[in-house]
């Protein structure tokens, strides 16, 4: 039995090349956005709380009042 040979020939494609794009589903975009928003909010809230606690420890009343006002404004957004 003879072995079969396969020859491949590359020919340059003359037509217009199509670019395939893969869309991310809306649900994944929305859930990732909500997750990132929540993570940023929690990180900023913890940062404010730590700064307020540090100002209390140092007994800096002006800094405490300023941070408290900023924290309240942050929570209302």
SULJOZI-V96265 format. One line per field, one symbol per residue. ss: DSSP state (A for helix, B for strand, O for the rest). psi: psi as a letter, one per 40 degrees, with the letter a starting at -180 (. if undefined). Layout:
ss = ???
psi = ???
This chain:
ss = OOOOOOOOOOOOOOOOOOOOOOOOOAAAAAAAAAAAAAAAAAAAAAAAAAAAAAAAAAOOAAAAAAAAAAAAAAAAO
psi = hihiihhihhhhheahhhhhhhhhiddddddddddddddddddddddddddddddddefgdddddddddddddddd.
